[in-house]
Amino acid sequence: MKKLFLFSALVFCPLSVNAEDVHQAATRFGIVDGSESIIKFHGKVVSPEIDGNFVEKITESGGADYLLLTQMGGRYCDAMYLIAKVTSAGVTSQKEFGNCSEPKTHVIPNKSIVLDFPPYQKDPAITVVYDIPTGTLTQNGKTIK
């Protein structure tokens, strides 16, 4: 009888541990979803619209969570990236950046998010830094506008 109960519990009650969905990230303010190639927050498309396929939470600082959004590229570029800031008021992002390669991400808590991109085909290696206190985004020391 105990075996039948255990079997029934496993079959009819879903386990609470699910595989991580690379299209979503849980923040302190709610779920950010990029599963339809456009970012949604609390199930609604953010305004202004932000494109993104993959969503990864990279750090928390003060009253905000920070995400790395990946936009899958087309023929000539595998991917481009955005940093998104999530607060109770919503989701905002900076201009996209990258050189089509996959970055190594480093976080200096409460200070900056550093993304090192290796060379890609004929494009040189680049370093992109998001300054958390000011929201400034730079590439190789120059502000990305």
N, CA, C and O atoms as CSV, one atom per row, in Angstrom:
chain,resi,resn,atom,element,x,y,z
A,1,MET,N,N,0.811,-1.191,0.000
A,1,MET,CA,C,0.000,0.000,0.000
A,1,MET,C,C,0.857,1.259,0.000
A,1,MET,O,O,0.560,2.225,-0.704
A,2,LYS,N,N,1.951,1.241,0.815
A,2,LYS,CA,C,2.835,2.400,0.865
A,2,LYS,C,C,3.475,2.646,-0.496
A,2,LYS,O,O,3.642,3.792,-0.915
A,3,LYS,N,N,3.834,1.554,-1.188
A,3,LYS,CA,C,4.456,1.697,-2.506
A,3,LYS,C,C,3.472,2.310,-3.499
A,3,LYS,O,O,3.853,3.151,-4.313
A,4,LEU,N,N,2.215,1.892,-3.433
A,4,LEU,CA,C,1.195,2.446,-4.322
A,4,LEU,C,C,0.993,3.937,-4.044
A,4,LEU,O,O,0.858,4.723,-4.982
A,5,PHE,N,N,0.970,4.332,-2.785
A,5,PHE,CA,C,0.818,5.742,-2.434
A,5,PHE,C,C,2.009,6.551,-2.948
A,5,PHE,O,O,1.819,7.620,-3.528
A,6,LEU,N,N,3.223,6.062,-2.747
A,6,LEU,CA,C,4.422,6.761,-3.208
A,6,LEU,C,C,4.406,6.892,-4.721
A,6,LEU,O,O,4.710,7.961,-5.250
A,7,PHE,N,N,4.056,5.819,-5.428
A,7,PHE,CA,C,3.987,5.863,-6.890
A,7,PHE,C,C,2.947,6.888,-7.340
A,7,PHE,O,O,3.213,7.681,-8.243
A,8,SER,N,N,1.772,6.877,-6.721
A,8,SER,CA,C,0.713,7.829,-7.075
A,8,SER,C,C,1.154,9.259,-6.812
A,8,SER,O,O,0.876,10.153,-7.613
A,9,ALA,N,N,1.836,9.481,-5.701
A,9,ALA,CA,C,2.295,10.831,-5.370
A,9,ALA,C,C,3.292,11.328,-6.409
A,9,ALA,O,O,3.248,12.495,-6.798
A,10,LEU,N,N,4.181,10.465,-6.858
A,10,LEU,CA,C,5.176,10.869,-7.852
A,10,LEU,C,C,4.555,11.106,-9.222
A,10,LEU,O,O,4.979,12.010,-9.942
A,11,VAL,N,N,3.579,10.325,-9.584
A,11,VAL,CA,C,2.960,10.454,-10.898
A,11,VAL,C,C,2.018,11.652,-10.966
A,11,VAL,O,O,2.031,12.398,-11.945
A,12,PHE,N,N,1.208,11.838,-9.938
A,12,PHE,CA,C,0.159,12.854,-10.003
A,12,PHE,C,C,0.533,14.206,-9.390
A,12,PHE,O,O,-0.198,15.179,-9.578
A,13,CYS,N,N,1.630,14.289,-8.677
A,13,CYS,CA,C,2.061,15.557,-8.077
A,13,CYS,C,C,3.368,15.980,-8.734
A,13,CYS,O,O,4.386,15.313,-8.546
A,14,PRO,N,N,3.370,17.054,-9.489
A,14,PRO,CA,C,4.601,17.468,-10.146
A,14,PRO,C,C,5.658,17.870,-9.129
A,14,PRO,O,O,5.350,18.426,-8.074
A,15,LEU,N,N,6.893,17.582,-9.461
A,15,LEU,CA,C,7.997,17.968,-8.598
A,15,LEU,C,C,8.197,19.472,-8.701
A,15,LEU,O,O,7.975,20.056,-9.761
A,16,SER,N,N,8.609,20.096,-7.621
A,16,SER,CA,C,8.766,21.548,-7.607
A,16,SER,C,C,10.047,22.008,-8.293
A,16,SER,O,O,10.188,23.199,-8.574
A,17,VAL,N,N,10.968,21.121,-8.569
A,17,VAL,CA,C,12.218,21.490,-9.215
A,17,VAL,C,C,12.063,21.309,-10.714
A,17,VAL,O,O,11.887,20.188,-11.192
A,18,ASN,N,N,12.128,22.401,-11.456
A,18,ASN,CA,C,12.020,22.363,-12.908
A,18,ASN,C,C,13.350,22.751,-13.521
A,18,ASN,O,O,14.169,23.421,-12.892
A,19,ALA,N,N,13.555,22.321,-14.756
A,19,ALA,CA,C,14.756,22.737,-15.466
A,19,ALA,C,C,14.714,24.246,-15.643
A,19,ALA,O,O,13.649,24.823,-15.865
A,20,GLU,N,N,15.860,24.875,-15.545
A,20,GLU,CA,C,15.923,26.330,-15.693
A,20,GLU,C,C,15.586,26.726,-17.121
A,20,GLU,O,O,16.110,26.148,-18.074
A,21,ASP,N,N,14.721,27.701,-17.263
A,21,ASP,CA,C,14.332,28.210,-18.573
A,21,ASP,C,C,15.252,29.371,-18.917
A,21,ASP,O,O,15.221,30.402,-18.245
A,22,VAL,N,N,16.067,29.220,-19.951
A,22,VAL,CA,C,17.037,30.250,-20.334
A,22,VAL,C,C,16.374,31.485,-20.921
A,22,VAL,O,O,17.042,32.490,-21.163
A,23,HIS,N,N,15.072,31.423,-21.151
A,23,HIS,CA,C,14.331,32.560,-21.695
A,23,HIS,C,C,13.698,33.420,-20.597
A,23,HIS,O,O,13.081,34.443,-20.890
A,24,GLN,N,N,13.849,33.007,-19.336
A,24,GLN,CA,C,13.237,33.731,-18.227
A,24,GLN,C,C,14.228,33.890,-17.088
A,24,GLN,O,O,15.138,33.080,-16.913
A,25,ALA,N,N,14.032,34.952,-16.319
A,25,ALA,CA,C,14.822,35.148,-15.107
A,25,ALA,C,C,13.897,35.653,-14.008
A,25,ALA,O,O,13.064,36.533,-14.226
A,26,ALA,N,N,14.061,35.079,-12.831
A,26,ALA,CA,C,13.304,35.534,-11.670
A,26,ALA,C,C,14.085,36.662,-11.010
A,26,ALA,O,O,15.253,36.497,-10.660
A,27,THR,N,N,13.434,37.807,-10.842
A,27,THR,CA,C,14.043,38.929,-10.147
A,27,THR,C,C,13.283,39.152,-8.848
A,27,THR,O,O,12.268,38.503,-8.600
A,28,ARG,N,N,13.767,40.058,-8.031
A,28,ARG,CA,C,13.059,40.386,-6.789
A,28,ARG,C,C,11.724,41.062,-7.070
A,28,ARG,O,O,10.885,41.184,-6.177
A,29,PHE,N,N,11.524,41.505,-8.319
A,29,PHE,CA,C,10.341,42.280,-8.679
A,29,PHE,C,C,9.363,41.513,-9.564
A,29,PHE,O,O,8.268,41.999,-9.846
A,30,GLY,N,N,9.750,40.327,-9.998
A,30,GLY,CA,C,8.893,39.515,-10.850
A,30,GLY,C,C,9.695,38.830,-11.941
A,30,GLY,O,O,10.909,39.003,-12.043
A,31,ILE,N,N,9.000,38.055,-12.748
A,31,ILE,CA,C,9.626,37.288,-13.825
A,31,ILE,C,C,9.824,38.173,-15.052
A,31,ILE,O,O,8.916,38.897,-15.460
A,32,VAL,N,N,11.027,38.107,-15.636
A,32,VAL,CA,C,11.313,38.757,-16.915
A,32,VAL,C,C,11.419,37.639,-17.935
A,32,VAL,O,O,12.185,36.693,-17.750
A,33,ASP,N,N,10.646,37.746,-19.015
A,33,ASP,CA,C,10.498,36.662,-19.990
A,33,ASP,C,C,10.865,37.134,-21.395
A,33,ASP,O,O,10.362,38.154,-21.867
A,34,GLY,N,N,11.744,36.384,-22.057
A,34,GLY,CA,C,12.122,36.683,-23.440
A,34,GLY,C,C,11.777,35.551,-24.383
A,34,GLY,O,O,12.335,35.471,-25.478
A,35,SER,N,N,10.866,34.670,-23.982
A,35,SER,CA,C,10.574,33.464,-24.765
A,35,SER,C,C,9.954,33.748,-26.124
A,35,SER,O,O,9.981,32.885,-27.001
A,36,GLU,N,N,9.397,34.938,-26.317
A,36,GLU,CA,C,8.808,35.282,-27.615
A,36,GLU,C,C,9.658,36.320,-28.349
A,36,GLU,O,O,9.157,37.048,-29.206
A,37,SER,N,N,10.958,36.381,-28.005
A,37,SER,CA,C,11.941,37.287,-28.617
A,37,SER,C,C,11.681,38.755,-28.322
A,37,SER,O,O,12.285,39.627,-28.947
A,38,ILE,N,N,10.807,39.034,-27.398
A,38,ILE,CA,C,10.560,40.396,-26.928
A,38,ILE,C,C,10.374,40.297,-25.417
A,38,ILE,O,O,9.764,39.349,-24.924
A,39,ILE,N,N,10.896,41.266,-24.693
A,39,ILE,CA,C,10.901,41.170,-23.239
A,39,ILE,C,C,9.535,41.516,-22.653
A,39,ILE,O,O,8.911,42.519,-22.998
A,40,LYS,N,N,9.097,40.626,-21.741
A,40,LYS,CA,C,7.852,40.835,-20.999
A,40,LYS,C,C,8.182,40.854,-19.513
A,40,LYS,O,O,9.071,40.143,-19.046
A,41,PHE,N,N,7.443,41.685,-18.783
A,41,PHE,CA,C,7.591,41.792,-17.338
A,41,PHE,C,C,6.192,41.703,-16.750
A,41,PHE,O,O,5.305,42.464,-17.137
A,42,HIS,N,N,5.992,40.791,-15.831
A,42,HIS,CA,C,4.652,40.507,-15.290
A,42,HIS,C,C,3.685,40.134,-16.412
A,42,HIS,O,O,2.500,40.459,-16.351
A,43,GLY,N,N,4.201,39.445,-17.446
A,43,GLY,CA,C,3.364,38.968,-18.541
A,43,GLY,C,C,3.021,39.998,-19.596
A,43,GLY,O,O,2.312,39.680,-20.550
A,44,LYS,N,N,3.508,41.240,-19.454
A,44,LYS,CA,C,3.191,42.301,-20.417
A,44,LYS,C,C,4.462,42.770,-21.115
A,44,LYS,O,O,5.526,42.836,-20.500
A,45,VAL,N,N,4.347,43.095,-22.396
A,45,VAL,CA,C,5.480,43.622,-23.156
A,45,VAL,C,C,5.899,44.944,-22.523
A,45,VAL,O,O,5.064,45.810,-22.262
A,46,VAL,N,N,7.219,45.093,-22.276
A,46,VAL,CA,C,7.700,46.331,-21.668
A,46,VAL,C,C,7.661,47.468,-22.686
A,46,VAL,O,O,7.721,47.238,-23.894
A,47,SER,N,N,7.559,48.692,-22.182
A,47,SER,CA,C,7.519,49.869,-23.047
A,47,SER,C,C,8.572,50.861,-22.570
A,47,SER,O,O,8.575,51.224,-21.394
A,48,PRO,N,N,9.473,51.313,-23.456
A,48,PRO,CA,C,9.568,50.926,-24.862
A,48,PRO,C,C,9.994,49.466,-24.996
A,48,PRO,O,O,10.603,48.891,-24.094
A,49,GLU,N,N,9.655,48.878,-26.153
A,49,GLU,CA,C,9.936,47.460,-26.387
A,49,GLU,C,C,11.434,47.182,-26.343
A,49,GLU,O,O,12.249,47.989,-26.790
A,50,ILE,N,N,11.776,46.014,-25.789
A,50,ILE,CA,C,13.158,45.553,-25.728
A,50,ILE,C,C,13.194,44.170,-26.360
A,50,ILE,O,O,12.447,43.280,-25.954
A,51,ASP,N,N,14.061,43.987,-27.353
A,51,ASP,CA,C,14.225,42.672,-27.968
A,51,ASP,C,C,15.184,41.845,-27.129
A,51,ASP,O,O,16.142,42.374,-26.566
A,52,GLY,N,N,14.926,40.557,-27.048
A,52,GLY,CA,C,15.812,39.657,-26.331
A,52,GLY,C,C,15.267,38.249,-26.369
A,52,GLY,O,O,14.062,38.034,-26.238
A,53,ASN,N,N,16.162,37.286,-26.549
A,53,ASN,CA,C,15.769,35.885,-26.579
A,53,ASN,C,C,16.097,35.188,-25.263
A,53,ASN,O,O,15.266,34.484,-24.691
A,54,PHE,N,N,17.319,35.398,-24.798
A,54,PHE,CA,C,17.789,34.734,-23.587
A,54,PHE,C,C,17.956,35.770,-22.487
A,54,PHE,O,O,18.429,36.879,-22.736
A,55,VAL,N,N,17.564,35.405,-21.265
A,55,VAL,CA,C,17.558,36.325,-20.140
A,55,VAL,C,C,18.333,35.679,-18.996
A,55,VAL,O,O,18.036,34.555,-18.589
A,56,GLU,N,N,19.333,36.402,-18.482
A,56,GLU,CA,C,20.142,35.871,-17.383
A,56,GLU,C,C,20.311,36.946,-16.312
A,56,GLU,O,O,20.778,38.049,-16.596
A,57,LYS,N,N,19.929,36.618,-15.084
A,57,LYS,CA,C,20.148,37.560,-13.981
A,57,LYS,C,C,21.621,37.500,-13.609
A,57,LYS,O,O,22.170,36.421,-13.388
A,58,ILE,N,N,22.269,38.684,-13.539
A,58,ILE,CA,C,23.692,38.669,-13.228
A,58,ILE,C,C,24.036,39.275,-11.878
A,58,ILE,O,O,25.045,38.900,-11.282
A,59,THR,N,N,23.223,40.206,-11.375
A,59,THR,CA,C,23.519,40.750,-10.049
A,59,THR,C,C,22.336,41.551,-9.518
A,59,THR,O,O,21.407,41.889,-10.251
A,60,GLU,N,N,22.399,41.841,-8.225
A,60,GLU,CA,C,21.461,42.736,-7.551
A,60,GLU,C,C,22.287,43.846,-6.928
A,60,GLU,O,O,23.400,43.606,-6.459
A,61,SER,N,N,21.753,45.051,-6.920
A,61,SER,CA,C,22.435,46.168,-6.270
A,61,SER,C,C,21.388,47.178,-5.820
A,61,SER,O,O,20.637,47.706,-6.640
A,62,GLY,N,N,21.339,47.445,-4.525
A,62,GLY,CA,C,20.366,48.400,-4.003
A,62,GLY,C,C,18.954,48.001,-4.376
A,62,GLY,O,O,18.520,46.884,-4.094
A,63,GLY,N,N,18.234,48.922,-5.014
A,63,GLY,CA,C,16.848,48.679,-5.383
A,63,GLY,C,C,16.667,48.185,-6.793
A,63,GLY,O,O,15.612,48.405,-7.389
A,64,ALA,N,N,17.684,47.511,-7.359
A,64,ALA,CA,C,17.569,47.030,-8.744
A,64,ALA,C,C,18.242,45.674,-8.917
A,64,ALA,O,O,19.201,45.340,-8.220
A,65,ASP,N,N,17.715,44.905,-9.862
A,65,ASP,CA,C,18.350,43.674,-10.327
A,65,ASP,C,C,18.827,43.946,-11.745
A,65,ASP,O,O,18.212,44.728,-12.471
A,66,TYR,N,N,19.921,43.305,-12.142
A,66,TYR,CA,C,20.503,43.534,-13.464
A,66,TYR,C,C,20.553,42.227,-14.236
A,66,TYR,O,O,20.958,41.188,-13.714
A,67,LEU,N,N,20.129,42.307,-15.501
A,67,LEU,CA,C,20.051,41.140,-16.368
A,67,LEU,C,C,20.923,41.337,-17.592
A,67,LEU,O,O,21.130,42.463,-18.044
A,68,LEU,N,N,21.429,40.239,-18.124
A,68,LEU,CA,C,22.085,40.244,-19.425
A,68,LEU,C,C,21.089,39.638,-20.401
A,68,LEU,O,O,20.694,38.480,-20.266
A,69,LEU,N,N,20.688,40.434,-21.387
A,69,LEU,CA,C,19.762,39.974,-22.422
A,69,LEU,C,C,20.556,39.656,-23.673
A,69,LEU,O,O,21.412,40.437,-24.089
A,70,THR,N,N,20.276,38.522,-24.267
A,70,THR,CA,C,20.938,38.119,-25.502
A,70,THR,C,C,19.938,38.187,-26.636
A,70,THR,O,O,18.841,37.635,-26.552
A,71,GLN,N,N,20.332,38.871,-27.701
A,71,GLN,CA,C,19.535,38.932,-28.923
A,71,GLN,C,C,20.227,38.032,-29.931
A,71,GLN,O,O,21.355,38.303,-30.343
A,72,MET,N,N,19.555,36.968,-30.326
A,72,MET,CA,C,20.146,36.058,-31.299
A,72,MET,C,C,20.245,36.768,-32.635
A,72,MET,O,O,19.299,37.409,-33.091
A,73,GLY,N,N,21.412,36.638,-33.254
A,73,GLY,CA,C,21.685,37.357,-34.493
A,73,GLY,C,C,21.141,36.656,-35.719
A,73,GLY,O,O,20.436,35.649,-35.643
A,74,GLY,N,N,21.490,37.216,-36.817
A,74,GLY,CA,C,21.073,36.669,-38.102
A,74,GLY,C,C,22.220,35.937,-38.763
A,74,GLY,O,O,22.946,35.185,-38.112
A,75,ARG,N,N,22.381,36.151,-40.026
A,75,ARG,CA,C,23.399,35.452,-40.805
A,75,ARG,C,C,24.823,35.773,-40.396
A,75,ARG,O,O,25.674,34.886,-40.334
A,76,TYR,N,N,25.080,37.034,-40.119
A,76,TYR,CA,C,26.460,37.467,-39.955
A,76,TYR,C,C,26.897,37.635,-38.509
A,76,TYR,O,O,28.084,37.826,-38.242
A,77,CYS,N,N,25.978,37.569,-37.591
A,77,CYS,CA,C,26.312,37.809,-36.190
A,77,CYS,C,C,25.524,36.842,-35.312
A,77,CYS,O,O,24.295,36.799,-35.366
A,78,ASP,N,N,26.245,36.068,-34.506
A,78,ASP,CA,C,25.582,35.089,-33.646
A,78,ASP,C,C,24.680,35.743,-32.604
A,78,ASP,O,O,23.555,35.295,-32.381
A,79,ALA,N,N,25.179,36.809,-31.964
A,79,ALA,CA,C,24.386,37.429,-30.900
A,79,ALA,C,C,24.902,38.818,-30.558
A,79,ALA,O,O,26.084,39.125,-30.719
A,80,MET,N,N,23.979,39.650,-30.080
A,80,MET,CA,C,24.309,40.949,-29.500
A,80,MET,C,C,23.664,40.968,-28.112
A,80,MET,O,O,22.823,40.125,-27.800
A,81,TYR,N,N,24.063,41.930,-27.289
A,81,TYR,CA,C,23.682,41.904,-25.880
A,81,TYR,C,C,23.147,43.251,-25.404
A,81,TYR,O,O,23.399,44.289,-26.016
A,82,LEU,N,N,22.405,43.211,-24.303
A,82,LEU,CA,C,21.923,44.409,-23.611
A,82,LEU,C,C,21.992,44.147,-22.116
A,82,LEU,O,O,21.844,43.010,-21.669
A,83,ILE,N,N,22.218,45.207,-21.346
A,83,ILE,CA,C,22.065,45.137,-19.899
A,83,ILE,C,C,20.695,45.725,-19.595
A,83,ILE,O,O,20.375,46.824,-20.049
A,84,ALA,N,N,19.890,45.003,-18.832
A,84,ALA,CA,C,18.574,45.498,-18.426
A,84,ALA,C,C,18.567,45.713,-16.918
A,84,ALA,O,O,19.085,44.899,-16.153
A,85,LYS,N,N,17.974,46.817,-16.514
A,85,LYS,CA,C,17.815,47.145,-15.098
A,85,LYS,C,C,16.351,46.916,-14.737
A,85,LYS,O,O,15.449,47.447,-15.385
A,86,VAL,N,N,16.128,46.117,-13.694
A,86,VAL,CA,C,14.768,45.789,-13.267
A,86,VAL,C,C,14.534,46.380,-11.880
A,86,VAL,O,O,15.290,46.119,-10.944
A,87,THR,N,N,13.473,47.180,-11.762
A,87,THR,CA,C,13.063,47.746,-10.479
A,87,THR,C,C,11.568,47.493,-10.306
A,87,THR,O,O,10.928,46.893,-11.169
A,88,SER,N,N,11.027,47.950,-9.200
A,88,SER,CA,C,9.581,47.793,-9.002
A,88,SER,C,C,8.793,48.586,-10.037
A,88,SER,O,O,7.622,48.296,-10.279
A,89,ALA,N,N,9.434,49.598,-10.655
A,89,ALA,CA,C,8.765,50.418,-11.674
A,89,ALA,C,C,8.770,49.778,-13.056
A,89,ALA,O,O,7.986,50.178,-13.917
A,90,GLY,N,N,9.642,48.784,-13.289
A,90,GLY,CA,C,9.683,48.139,-14.597
A,90,GLY,C,C,11.081,47.779,-15.050
A,90,GLY,O,O,12.001,47.657,-14.241
A,91,VAL,N,N,11.232,47.609,-16.363
A,91,VAL,CA,C,12.486,47.171,-16.976
A,91,VAL,C,C,12.949,48.238,-17.956
A,91,VAL,O,O,12.175,48.702,-18.793
A,92,THR,N,N,14.221,48.626,-17.848
A,92,THR,CA,C,14.826,49.553,-18.805
A,92,THR,C,C,16.129,48.945,-19.300
A,92,THR,O,O,16.713,48.090,-18.636
A,93,SER,N,N,16.584,49.391,-20.472
A,93,SER,CA,C,17.845,48.862,-20.994
A,93,SER,C,C,18.623,49.950,-21.706
A,93,SER,O,O,18.107,51.024,-22.017
A,94,GLN,N,N,19.873,49.636,-21.951
A,94,GLN,CA,C,20.777,50.504,-22.695
A,94,GLN,C,C,20.797,50.043,-24.149
A,94,GLN,O,O,20.080,49.119,-24.534
A,95,LYS,N,N,21.629,50.703,-24.945
A,95,LYS,CA,C,21.843,50.322,-26.338
A,95,LYS,C,C,22.511,48.949,-26.394
A,95,LYS,O,O,23.264,48.579,-25.493
A,96,GLU,N,N,22.226,48.196,-27.466
A,96,GLU,CA,C,22.853,46.880,-27.604
A,96,GLU,C,C,24.349,47.047,-27.847
A,96,GLU,O,O,24.812,48.088,-28.311
A,97,PHE,N,N,25.092,45.988,-27.518
A,97,PHE,CA,C,26.542,46.023,-27.666
A,97,PHE,C,C,27.056,44.627,-27.947
A,97,PHE,O,O,26.308,43.652,-27.872
A,98,GLY,N,N,28.334,44.536,-28.271
A,98,GLY,CA,C,29.002,43.261,-28.503
A,98,GLY,C,C,29.690,43.249,-29.843
A,98,GLY,O,O,29.561,44.181,-30.638
A,99,ASN,N,N,30.425,42.176,-30.086
A,99,ASN,CA,C,31.100,41.997,-31.376
A,99,ASN,C,C,30.750,40.646,-31.989
A,99,ASN,O,O,31.515,40.101,-32.785
A,100,CYS,N,N,29.612,40.119,-31.621
A,100,CYS,CA,C,29.065,38.853,-32.127
A,100,CYS,C,C,29.624,37.614,-31.437
A,100,CYS,O,O,29.163,36.508,-31.720
A,101,SER,N,N,30.595,37.756,-30.546
A,101,SER,CA,C,31.104,36.594,-29.820
A,101,SER,C,C,30.446,36.531,-28.441
A,101,SER,O,O,29.725,37.448,-28.048
A,102,GLU,N,N,30.699,35.448,-27.715
A,102,GLU,CA,C,30.107,35.267,-26.393
A,102,GLU,C,C,31.044,35.830,-25.329
A,102,GLU,O,O,32.223,35.477,-25.298
A,103,PRO,N,N,30.532,36.708,-24.451
A,103,PRO,CA,C,31.413,37.345,-23.466
A,103,PRO,C,C,31.631,36.502,-22.219
A,103,PRO,O,O,30.847,35.612,-21.891
A,104,LYS,N,N,32.724,36.818,-21.539
A,104,LYS,CA,C,32.942,36.344,-20.175
A,104,LYS,C,C,32.495,37.500,-19.294
A,104,LYS,O,O,32.936,38.634,-19.477
A,105,THR,N,N,31.625,37.214,-18.344
A,105,THR,CA,C,31.029,38.254,-17.518
A,105,THR,C,C,31.631,38.233,-16.119
A,105,THR,O,O,31.776,37.178,-15.502
A,106,HIS,N,N,31.981,39.427,-15.633
A,106,HIS,CA,C,32.518,39.591,-14.281
A,106,HIS,C,C,31.708,40.688,-13.599
A,106,HIS,O,O,31.381,41.700,-14.219
A,107,VAL,N,N,31.389,40.491,-12.337
A,107,VAL,CA,C,30.645,41.498,-11.587
A,107,VAL,C,C,31.505,41.979,-10.428
A,107,VAL,O,O,32.029,41.179,-9.654
A,108,ILE,N,N,31.644,43.298,-10.319
A,108,ILE,CA,C,32.262,43.904,-9.148
A,108,ILE,C,C,31.080,44.426,-8.331
A,108,ILE,O,O,30.482,45.439,-8.693
A,109,PRO,N,N,30.734,43.741,-7.225
A,109,PRO,CA,C,29.500,44.049,-6.499
A,109,PRO,C,C,29.296,45.543,-6.232
A,109,PRO,O,O,30.194,46.238,-5.757
A,110,ASN,N,N,28.088,46.014,-6.551
A,110,ASN,CA,C,27.653,47.400,-6.356
A,110,ASN,C,C,28.464,48.422,-7.142
A,110,ASN,O,O,28.295,49.624,-6.934
A,111,LYS,N,N,29.337,47.977,-8.035
A,111,LYS,CA,C,30.160,48.903,-8.803
A,111,LYS,C,C,29.964,48.760,-10.302
A,111,LYS,O,O,29.553,49.711,-10.967
A,112,SER,N,N,30.256,47.567,-10.848
A,112,SER,CA,C,30.183,47.444,-12.307
A,112,SER,C,C,29.981,46.004,-12.760
A,112,SER,O,O,30.212,45.042,-12.028
A,113,ILE,N,N,29.535,45.912,-14.013
A,113,ILE,CA,C,29.415,44.641,-14.715
A,113,ILE,C,C,30.377,44.740,-15.893
A,113,ILE,O,O,30.264,45.650,-16.714
A,114,VAL,N,N,31.317,43.812,-15.977
A,114,VAL,CA,C,32.342,43.839,-17.019
A,114,VAL,C,C,32.135,42.640,-17.932
A,114,VAL,O,O,32.030,41.504,-17.469
A,115,LEU,N,N,32.078,42.905,-19.240
A,115,LEU,CA,C,31.921,41.838,-20.227
A,115,LEU,C,C,33.115,41.881,-21.174
A,115,LEU,O,O,33.323,42.864,-21.885
A,116,ASP,N,N,33.891,40.810,-21.176
A,116,ASP,CA,C,35.051,40.700,-22.061
A,116,ASP,C,C,34.683,39.822,-23.244
A,116,ASP,O,O,34.344,38.649,-23.082
A,117,PHE,N,N,34.753,40.404,-24.444
A,117,PHE,CA,C,34.433,39.696,-25.680
A,117,PHE,C,C,35.724,39.341,-26.403
A,117,PHE,O,O,36.531,40.230,-26.675
A,118,PRO,N,N,35.947,38.065,-26.723
A,118,PRO,CA,C,37.125,37.695,-27.508
A,118,PRO,C,C,36.961,38.172,-28.955
A,118,PRO,O,O,35.862,38.553,-29.358
A,119,PRO,N,N,38.041,38.154,-29.736
A,119,PRO,CA,C,37.912,38.533,-31.151
A,119,PRO,C,C,36.876,37.648,-31.843
A,119,PRO,O,O,36.681,36.490,-31.475
A,120,TYR,N,N,36.218,38.218,-32.854
A,120,TYR,CA,C,35.236,37.475,-33.634
A,120,TYR,C,C,35.515,37.739,-35.098
A,120,TYR,O,O,35.393,38.872,-35.565
A,121,GLN,N,N,35.888,36.699,-35.824
A,121,GLN,CA,C,36.267,36.808,-37.227
A,121,GLN,C,C,37.260,37.956,-37.384
A,121,GLN,O,O,38.382,37.852,-36.887
A,122,LYS,N,N,36.890,39.044,-38.054
A,122,LYS,CA,C,37.826,40.159,-38.241
A,122,LYS,C,C,37.678,41.245,-37.176
A,122,LYS,O,O,38.455,42.199,-37.157
A,123,ASP,N,N,36.689,41.109,-36.294
A,123,ASP,CA,C,36.477,42.115,-35.247
A,123,ASP,C,C,37.414,41.861,-34.067
A,123,ASP,O,O,37.594,40.716,-33.652
A,124,PRO,N,N,38.017,42.936,-33.522
A,124,PRO,CA,C,38.932,42.762,-32.392
A,124,PRO,C,C,38.186,42.458,-31.089
A,124,PRO,O,O,36.969,42.621,-30.999
A,125,ALA,N,N,38.935,42.020,-30.101
A,125,ALA,CA,C,38.379,41.821,-28.761
A,125,ALA,C,C,37.928,43.175,-28.215
A,125,ALA,O,O,38.531,44.206,-28.514
A,126,ILE,N,N,36.861,43.164,-27.409
A,126,ILE,CA,C,36.384,44.395,-26.780
A,126,ILE,C,C,36.025,44.123,-25.322
A,126,ILE,O,O,35.754,42.989,-24.928
A,127,THR,N,N,36.034,45.196,-24.537
A,127,THR,CA,C,35.576,45.130,-23.151
A,127,THR,C,C,34.464,46.152,-22.975
A,127,THR,O,O,34.639,47.333,-23.273
A,128,VAL,N,N,33.323,45.688,-22.490
A,128,VAL,CA,C,32.173,46.553,-22.234
A,128,VAL,C,C,31.970,46.595,-20.720
A,128,VAL,O,O,31.964,45.561,-20.053
A,129,VAL,N,N,31.805,47.814,-20.189
A,129,VAL,CA,C,31.610,47.991,-18.751
A,129,VAL,C,C,30.320,48.771,-18.512
A,129,VAL,O,O,30.108,49.838,-19.089
A,130,TYR,N,N,29.463,48.222,-17.653
A,130,TYR,CA,C,28.256,48.919,-17.209
A,130,TYR,C,C,28.525,49.387,-15.789
A,130,TYR,O,O,28.736,48.569,-14.893
A,131,ASP,N,N,28.520,50.702,-15.577
A,131,ASP,CA,C,28.745,51.279,-14.261
A,131,ASP,C,C,27.407,51.310,-13.515
A,131,ASP,O,O,26.503,52.057,-13.888
A,132,ILE,N,N,27.285,50.507,-12.478
A,132,ILE,CA,C,26.013,50.367,-11.770
A,132,ILE,C,C,25.536,51.684,-11.145
A,132,ILE,O,O,24.368,52.029,-11.321
A,133,PRO,N,N,26.378,52.437,-10.426
A,133,PRO,CA,C,25.869,53.670,-9.808
A,133,PRO,C,C,25.366,54.721,-10.800
A,133,PRO,O,O,24.400,55.428,-10.511
A,134,THR,N,N,26.014,54.831,-11.974
A,134,THR,CA,C,25.630,55.888,-12.921
A,134,THR,C,C,24.791,55.398,-14.090
A,134,THR,O,O,24.150,56.201,-14.767
A,135,GLY,N,N,24.785,54.084,-14.340
A,135,GLY,CA,C,24.072,53.543,-15.498
A,135,GLY,C,C,24.790,53.790,-16.811
A,135,GLY,O,O,24.198,53.642,-17.880
A,136,THR,N,N,26.070,54.169,-16.742
A,136,THR,CA,C,26.853,54.451,-17.943
A,136,THR,C,C,27.401,53.158,-18.533
A,136,THR,O,O,27.880,52.289,-17.804
A,137,LEU,N,N,27.328,53.038,-19.852
A,137,LEU,CA,C,27.825,51.874,-20.577
A,137,LEU,C,C,28.990,52.325,-21.451
A,137,LEU,O,O,28.849,53.254,-22.246
A,138,THR,N,N,30.144,51.667,-21.307
A,138,THR,CA,C,31.310,52.018,-22.119
A,138,THR,C,C,31.842,50.799,-22.850
A,138,THR,O,O,31.700,49.665,-22.392
A,139,GLN,N,N,32.459,51.057,-23.998
A,139,GLN,CA,C,33.138,50.006,-24.764
A,139,GLN,C,C,34.569,50.466,-24.971
A,139,GLN,O,O,34.815,51.505,-25.583
A,140,ASN,N,N,35.512,49.686,-24.458
A,140,ASN,CA,C,36.934,50.030,-24.516
A,140,ASN,C,C,37.170,51.455,-24.015
A,140,ASN,O,O,37.974,52.194,-24.581
A,141,GLY,N,N,36.459,51.835,-22.944
A,141,GLY,CA,C,36.647,53.133,-22.305
A,141,GLY,C,C,35.842,54.280,-22.889
A,141,GLY,O,O,35.846,55.373,-22.322
A,142,LYS,N,N,35.149,54.069,-24.005
A,142,LYS,CA,C,34.359,55.130,-24.637
A,142,LYS,C,C,32.870,54.871,-24.412
A,142,LYS,O,O,32.397,53.743,-24.547
A,143,THR,N,N,32.143,55.932,-24.067
A,143,THR,CA,C,30.710,55.807,-23.797
A,143,THR,C,C,29.957,55.330,-25.033
A,143,THR,O,O,30.154,55.843,-26.134
A,144,ILE,N,N,29.092,54.340,-24.832
A,144,ILE,CA,C,28.212,53.862,-25.901
A,144,ILE,C,C,26.958,54.720,-25.848
A,144,ILE,O,O,26.280,54.772,-24.822
A,145,LYS,N,N,26.650,55.387,-26.943
A,145,LYS,CA,C,25.486,56.292,-26.970
A,145,LYS,C,C,24.338,55.682,-27.715
A,145,LYS,O,O,23.281,56.303,-27.835
